């Protein structure tokens, strides 16, 4: 996993006339991911650029990147993914996980019945939910300890104790 790239945001649009961009963050740690001095890998080519300056406006980072000093240069970045190497991520406290660690995990209930596979994790850290690809469509499961009783990303497994009707109620086709 150490060489994998993790998307932490996308450039929404340029901001001002000095090359700054507004970022739509795709991380629970935006303050850390977009701080001055951080090297981000930009776009398909994963071009490394340092964050020169960062501030937040209406909950979104507004950043200046090394070498991007005009509105034209900033506009060319619109839509570009901003990435980090997973090896650069800090270790999390026990019982917490990065989203990318959960994607691909098999989800089964406490009786051993397979529900499906985690396709994504949605929502902010305090209200996250697993998006599970199940045989009958997508199922949304709240990522809380009362329901997700065992989370073992190293084993690629999550066991859930879903209250009666939760899986059917949260199914999306």
C-alpha positions as CSV (number, residue, x, y, z in Angstrom):
1,X,0.0,0.0,0.0
2,X,2.9,2.4,0.5
3,X,3.1,3.4,-3.2
4,X,-0.7,3.9,-3.7
5,X,-2.0,7.4,-4.4
6,X,-5.0,8.6,-2.5
7,X,-7.2,11.4,-3.8
8,X,-7.6,14.1,-1.1
9,X,-9.4,16.7,-3.2
10,X,-10.3,18.1,-6.6
11,X,-9.7,21.6,-7.9
12,X,-13.1,23.2,-8.2
13,X,-12.0,26.4,-9.9
14,X,-9.6,29.2,-10.0
15,X,-9.8,32.0,-7.4
16,X,-8.6,35.5,-7.9
17,X,-6.0,36.5,-10.5
18,X,-2.8,35.3,-8.8
19,X,-3.2,31.6,-9.5
20,X,-5.0,30.4,-6.4
21,X,-7.5,27.5,-6.6
22,X,-10.5,26.5,-4.6
23,X,-10.5,22.8,-3.6
24,X,-13.4,20.4,-3.0
25,X,-11.8,18.4,-0.3
26,X,-12.2,14.6,-0.2
27,X,-10.7,14.1,3.2
28,X,-11.6,14.4,6.9
29,X,-8.2,16.1,7.5
30,X,-8.3,19.1,5.2
31,X,-6.3,21.3,7.5
32,X,-3.4,18.8,7.3
33,X,-3.7,17.8,3.7
34,X,-3.7,21.4,2.3
35,X,-1.3,23.2,4.7
36,X,1.5,25.3,3.4
37,X,4.6,23.2,2.6
38,X,2.6,20.0,1.8
39,X,3.5,18.5,-1.6
40,X,0.5,17.4,-3.5
41,X,0.5,15.2,-6.6
42,X,-1.6,17.0,-9.3
43,X,-3.7,15.4,-12.1
44,X,-3.2,12.3,-14.1
45,X,0.6,12.9,-14.4
46,X,0.8,13.2,-10.6
47,X,3.0,16.3,-10.9
48,X,4.4,17.2,-7.5
49,X,3.6,20.8,-6.5
50,X,4.1,22.4,-3.1
51,X,1.3,24.3,-1.4
52,X,2.7,27.8,-1.0
53,X,-0.2,29.3,0.9
54,X,-3.5,28.0,2.2
55,X,-6.6,29.4,3.9
56,X,-10.2,28.3,4.2
57,X,-13.3,30.0,2.8
58,X,-16.8,28.7,3.5
59,X,-15.3,25.3,4.6
60,X,-13.2,24.8,1.5
61,X,-9.4,25.2,1.1
62,X,-8.2,28.1,-1.1
63,X,-4.6,27.2,-2.0
64,X,-1.7,28.7,-3.9
65,X,0.6,26.1,-5.6
66,X,4.2,26.5,-6.5
67,X,4.6,27.6,-10.1
68,X,0.9,28.4,-10.6
69,X,0.9,32.2,-10.6
70,X,-1.8,33.3,-13.1
71,X,-5.5,32.8,-13.6
72,X,-4.8,31.0,-16.8
73,X,-2.5,28.5,-15.1
74,X,-5.0,28.0,-12.3
75,X,-7.9,27.5,-14.7
76,X,-6.0,24.7,-16.4
77,X,-6.1,22.8,-13.1
78,X,-9.9,22.9,-12.9
79,X,-11.2,19.3,-12.2
80,X,-7.7,18.0,-11.5
81,X,-7.4,15.5,-8.7
82,X,-5.0,16.3,-5.8
83,X,-3.3,13.2,-4.3
84,X,-1.0,12.0,-1.6
85,X,1.0,8.8,-1.3
86,X,-0.6,6.5,1.3
87,X,2.9,6.2,2.9
88,X,2.7,9.9,3.9
89,X,-0.4,9.4,6.0
90,X,-0.2,9.5,9.8
91,X,-1.1,6.5,11.8
92,X,-4.6,6.8,13.2
93,X,-5.7,5.9,16.8
94,X,-6.9,2.3,17.4
95,X,-10.5,1.8,16.2
96,X,-10.3,4.5,13.4
97,X,-9.6,3.8,9.8
98,X,-8.8,5.7,6.6
99,X,-11.6,5.3,4.0
100,X,-9.4,3.7,1.5
101,X,-8.6,0.9,4.0
102,X,-12.3,-0.1,4.1
103,X,-13.0,-0.1,0.4
104,X,-13.0,-3.6,-0.9
105,X,-13.7,-5.2,2.5
106,X,-16.2,-8.0,2.5
107,X,-19.2,-7.3,4.8
108,X,-21.0,-10.1,6.5
109,X,-23.5,-10.2,9.4
110,X,-22.8,-11.9,12.7
111,X,-24.4,-15.1,11.4
112,X,-21.8,-15.3,8.6
113,X,-24.2,-14.2,5.8
114,X,-22.3,-12.2,3.2
115,X,-24.0,-8.8,2.6
116,X,-21.6,-7.6,-0.1
117,X,-18.4,-5.5,-0.6
118,X,-17.6,-2.0,0.5
119,X,-17.5,0.2,-2.6
120,X,-17.1,3.5,-0.8
121,X,-17.4,5.4,2.5
122,X,-19.6,8.5,2.4
123,X,-20.2,11.3,4.8
124,X,-18.1,13.2,7.3
125,X,-16.0,11.3,9.9
126,X,-18.7,11.6,12.7
127,X,-21.5,10.4,10.3
128,X,-19.8,8.0,7.9
129,X,-21.7,5.2,6.2
130,X,-20.5,2.2,4.2
131,X,-21.7,1.9,0.7
132,X,-22.0,-1.8,0.0
133,X,-22.4,-3.4,-3.4
134,X,-24.8,-6.2,-2.6
135,X,-26.5,-8.7,-5.0
136,X,-29.8,-6.7,-4.8
137,X,-28.2,-3.2,-5.2
138,X,-26.4,-0.8,-3.0
139,X,-26.9,-0.9,0.8
140,X,-25.9,1.9,3.2
141,X,-24.8,0.9,6.6
142,X,-23.9,3.5,9.3
143,X,-20.2,3.1,10.4
144,X,-20.8,3.0,14.1
145,X,-19.5,0.5,16.6
146,X,-23.0,-0.7,17.7
147,X,-23.6,-1.9,14.1
148,X,-20.1,-2.5,12.7
149,X,-19.0,-4.8,15.5
150,X,-15.7,-6.0,13.9
151,X,-13.7,-3.9,11.4
152,X,-10.6,-5.7,10.2
153,X,-9.1,-4.0,7.2
154,X,-6.0,-6.1,7.2
155,X,-8.2,-9.2,6.9
156,X,-10.4,-7.3,4.4
157,X,-13.5,-8.1,6.5
158,X,-16.2,-6.1,8.4
159,X,-18.8,-7.9,10.5
160,X,-22.1,-6.1,11.2
161,X,-24.9,-6.6,13.7
162,X,-27.7,-4.7,11.8
163,X,-30.9,-4.0,13.6
164,X,-33.9,-5.7,12.0
165,X,-34.9,-4.1,8.7
166,X,-31.8,-1.8,8.4
167,X,-30.4,-3.5,5.3
168,X,-33.8,-3.5,3.5
169,X,-34.5,0.1,4.6
170,X,-31.1,1.4,3.4
171,X,-31.0,-0.5,0.1
172,X,-30.6,1.7,-3.1
173,X,-31.1,0.2,-6.5
